[in-house]
């Protein structure tokens, strides 16, 4: 059983790998102001970015779904790893050797299952690539690539490999590297044979499939020999690390250019991806033995950031299967904020064949967007009906109008409705326009899928972060000035403790009226107070999170640690003035609440109460009133 990772090593890993570098491997980040970055949340669907990263603090927080934490937490959540597995992965990236409290460091036995499976795939990919480059048997594979225009350098760039025809070459090799038979079966690299595990892939050309973080998680294998009775393409089965509906071939190579150009090109096969990249279309990716679907869209949306200029171009074969694939892709079109297009070569060639026949320029020209995907879908629908008859035109309109109604931009929706009238040969264009508009309204009323809800969502972005939801009660109304000020003071205590220390540490938990904020105040106190943040800023937030009693409070700490503070920039001393104002406001409200309580008590005592008790209460009231006056007149200096 694996020992506990040394605390100092965990801290070293956390400090060594910048959180923005890790997060940007999975989604595009942009400047959010105040030193923070923002992007589309990878943990829930959203159209406008509410996911924020604070590189200086080492934390992330989503103001939409409330997920948050540090670099280790992010890796745990995004890749479904345990704490130890996440630390081990980050340690590997940073070149840090971990120590374990019990039993010493033994990577062959103490790494988590996912880490082991990924490691097995990496070793297998390297071994397959070596076979392709050096093995005489692999000449068939090398010839296959050469016939499609791929030389040895291209094969090396894409890590293409070859699996020998023998029964257990890879299995024996991985056993020699310390992997157990159970691990080899779980990885999908081997399968059960009559006398034990045998290689799953034999006598095939091998394409390693990487996740967006660059780890090899599976393989696509192309048949080379007629004696092979298997399918033309054989993919890794579903495993703990490989889900074909959640991976895109080439995404590790294309992600940076997709984010930079706000454009993605979706092709059908591994050789098509290779052809596109070699032709300069470095944003090309492909699905792995499955139709393009919702999980693939989530990956691309995080990279494209759903800005108005983003484009997704689908290339499909011109045959019936390709047209069917294009229509299937259109079913999910409304999930993109990006504009979607389709590119089909006039002669029906795929990018690989097109590059062979006409060169790199023809491939680059193919993927220049020309035909919107919705227009292609409309023409395919309309072509199935007899438009020479009123019944045919009516039936085509019934099927096509809902597609036009789903177009996001209302202006474009009107124009396409006019085009649809022309396709159908309906002279009364206003009839078609009104029909489409009616369907769009019905869609909005049923599910909020039209433009109106999108506008509403964007408007919400300007109202500040949404009210936090917690397990400790209903959402807080941040328009309540009491809650808003308490929130600002806690943000200062977490992010800029030097502005509020040491005064903040004298504040009682009961001075924070919102239960979530009182819990955060307690966590700061238990961690050592804001004074610790001044003395040890590097570990301060980590200790506060560790002091939180549950996940809800921990999430609120993270949220407050990354949310922008409403400081006034460019004015000398403005930060100190602002911080002092928050300290004074929270304290004065606490004093005023106490004054009201004592006044009520005096009323209850009346003139017949115990004289000594009455005098003590009156004296306390006088002291509080004097303190309140001092706070009004002298501000933070009176604290």
Secondary structure, DSSP 8 states (H G I E B T S, - for coil): ----B-HHHHHHHHHHS-HHHHHTTTS--EEEETTEEEE--TTS--SS--EEEETTTTEEEETTT--EEEHHHHHHHHHT--HHHHHHHHHHHHT----BTTT---HHHHS-HHHHHHHHHHHHHHHHHHHHHH-GGGHHHHHHHHHTT--HHHHHHTT-EEE-SSSSHHHHHHHHTT--HHHHHHHTSEEEETTEEEES--SEEEEEEE-TTS-EEEEEEEE--TT--S-SEEE----SS--GGG--BTHHHHHHHHHHHTEEEEESSHHHHHHHHHTT-TTEEE-SSS---HHHHHHHHHHHTT-TT-EEEEE--SSHHHHHHHHHHHHTGGG-SSEEEEE--TT---HHHHHHHH-HHHHHHHTS--EEHHHHHHHHHHTTS-TTSHHHHHHHHHHHHHHHHT-S-HHHHHHHHHHHHHHHT-S-HHHHHHHHHHHHHHHHHHH--SHHHHHHHHHHHTT-S----BTTBS---TTSHHHHHHHHHHHHHHH-GGGTTTGGGGS-GGG--SHHHHHHHHHHHHHT-HHHHHH-HHHHHHHHHHH-SSHHHHHHHHHHHHS-----TTSTTHHHHHHHHHHHHHHHHHHHHHHHHHHHHHHHHGGGS-HHHHHHHHHHHHHHHHHHHHHHHHGGGG-
